[in-house]
Amino acid sequence: MLKQLKNSLPILAIAGVSALSLGMVVALMGSLANLEPSQEIAEESIFPSLPQRDRAHGNDPVLDLALQPAAQRATALAQHTEAGPSYSQHRARYLKALDLIAADRGGSAIPLLEGLEADYPQIAPYILLALAQAQRAASQPQAAQQTQQRLLSEYGEDPAIAPLLYELGQSNPAQWDLLLQRFPDHPKAVEVAHQRLTQDPHRADALPLLMTIARAGLHHPSAGAALLRLKNEFGNQLQPQDWQTIGFGFWRRDVYAAAGPAYAQAPVSPRNLYRAARGLQIGKQRDRAIALYNQLDQQFPEAPETATGLLRLTLSLPDQQSLGVLDQVINRFPDRAGEALLMKAKILDKLNSTESAQALRETILKDYGSSDAAAEIRLTNARNAAEQGDLAMAVSWGRDVLKHSPDSDLAAEAGFWAGQWARQTGQADVAQTVFEQVIAIHPESYYAWRAAVALGWEV
């Protein structure tokens, strides 16, 4: 349900739903999620600190209505406000009130919202936010102010009030201070930090404001500049945990060469050591990278990151030395053995040990047939067969990827080309079957789109 809402958010926004009302709908839908909405819809940045709320009655039809346009759901909502289980009535009243507010009929929403917070306490602060909005729309400023004061006094620790603090802070800076103090990871806190730094980049509290952006505002346009300022201007004031935050920011923004030195100053952990080493390696700091890969292996010999680190370490070592490291991965990390064997085969190819390399590839297909390494071998064999004009063999190898490694990133590509080659040999039924498999298994992939086009679908 929450994923469905996530996919519908752009449509809701286009339809003219206010950010506040949209957040309130998210509150209703998020009340049933196993994860916090912040983890599911982080890019929309609507109430990212929303805690887990009521997850009961997940099959309530009112929840489906939350995804429909206001005009389309009006009749059904009216019915649910009058009849049905109490939880459906409460949710229907809430949604109907939001629709009335969005239609500039806030006064009509007030009776639906008054007292609803007591009946539906799981989203009480959002109900009161809507009530205050309706009261303002109905030219009841004193009532709206009283509702806001109640929100601040009764729900002062609930992230739902962050937008209210942001609004109040535009005329009372103390409210922005409170927002930064209580909800430093909220998108509204990020916006406050950005505005204050824009007005005065060198203000006394620049460091904590920059850290707010680095920690919670990687989606913000100013995030890159904030990370650079932290690294370049405040490096001697940062704690290891701060460096981890900065490293994470650079890593998420794909600035790996900058992430490496930051992670090197972060608390020691398998992930931090791996990212430090890999970032330094990408940044052409070979010796430091090798040292950190070795530290990772020594301190965390069984960590999954160590297996990845050893595989990446071979990229900075001579071929003969790399073979020994790959043997370690094969022996110590069975789940990565297929990948290590394929890397070893490629090195043996470079060393002109063709027969040994081929033997390793056969071992992968036999013993690690569902691995990504096996998928890569099969796709390579399919391409080679197609280049040699043996399209029947190419189709066979391509279909084997879908059969044995359906979850591989290469499966959609292999399946698409198998379908194309099958079509070239006149096997229209095989081509259709393979194209449909690609769409079914990897519906969001580029090759699923190409497969749909090949089938003549409207996409």
Phi, psi and omega in degrees: 000315181293323177297321178297319177296318180304316181291338183267351186302315179300322179295316179299319181295317180297327182290353175098013177288131181294158180300322180294314180295321178299319177297325179291324175295320177300322178299316180297312182290321181294342180295345182250002186274150175282335179251157174294141177306333180300330182278339185261327185231042186301324185294336178281339175058039177256113181048061186291346180260013181305120182283170175295134180236208185298122179251013183279159172058052183291346180264011180300124180298339178297329180295325175293326179295332181298340181267358184261154175299154185303314183296325183287330185259000188302311183297314181296320179297318180301321179293318183289335178288341184255338186216163179103181179301152183300321182295326177292319179298317181297314180294322179294318177301317181297311181295319179298321178297318178299320179296319179295319178297316180296334180267016180061036176237049184301325180300323179288340180280337186302312180299330179289331187265332183297124180081352183293331181297331177285326179282330184230069188292342183300328178238033184307314182297326178290325176297317180291325175299316178295322179297315178298320178296318179294320180294321176296318180296332180268014179059045175240067186298324180293318178296319179297319179296320178296320178295319178296318178297323177295319177301314183293325183276322185267336184231035185297339180257005182267128180302343179301333184274358182304314177299327177293315177299322179296316180297313180294328183291344179292338175245348181223094185305336179298330178290326175292322176300318180295321178299314179295325182286314187274324186229061186295344181259008180277145178305328178291328175293321176299318180294321176298313179301316180297314182296318181292322179288329177293320180290323182210091184300335186248027179298162187297328181260030181300321183300305179297328178293318177296322179293327176300316179293318181295324185279319189235000186237034180296342177282345188280144180302336182272002187298315182300315179294323179296317179298318180295319179297317179300316182292317188273328187255336188236016184305321183282355179254359187271145174267162180308321180295326176296319179296325177295318178299316180293317178301317179299319180298312178298319182297315180294333178268009177066024176261072191293324181296329176278331180293324184303304179299328178292313179296332179294340179256006181272168176305145183287124175204163179303315182293316182296318179295318179298312183292327175298311181296314183294319178297317178295323178297314178296327178278013175068023175261074191300311186295316178296322180296315180299318180298320181286324174299318179293321177297318177302316181294321183287319185275332183225066188295341183250002183288144176302325179297332180293320177300313178297319179298318179294321177297318179288329178303323182298339179290344181249010183243157172299156186303314183296319178292325179297324180300321179293320178295319179295325176298324177298316180298317180300319184280326188263336185230082184304328182287348177249006185297320180300315179297316180295320179297320179292319176298321178295319179298320180294323176294318179296326174300315179297328181271011178063026174262067189298316182295319178295320179297317180295323178298321178294320179296321177294324176297319179298313181296328182279312189261339182228048190295339180262004184283164175297327178298317178296322178298318179296318179297314182296320179294320177299316178297322179296315179296317180299318179296320179295319179296330180273002177086004180266078186291329178298317177292323178299317178298317181298313180296318180296318179293330178297329177296313178297325183287312188265332183228059185297335182270356181294149176297340181271351187297316181297316179297313180298317180296319180300312182291327175300320177296319179296316180294322178297320179296321179295334179266007177084010180266071184298323181293320177296316180301315180298317180300315183291317178301317180293327176296316180301314181295321182289321186275322182231066188296337183262005184276161176300319183287337172294320176297316179295322178296319179296319177298317180299329179278354180084015179286153175277110182230000000 
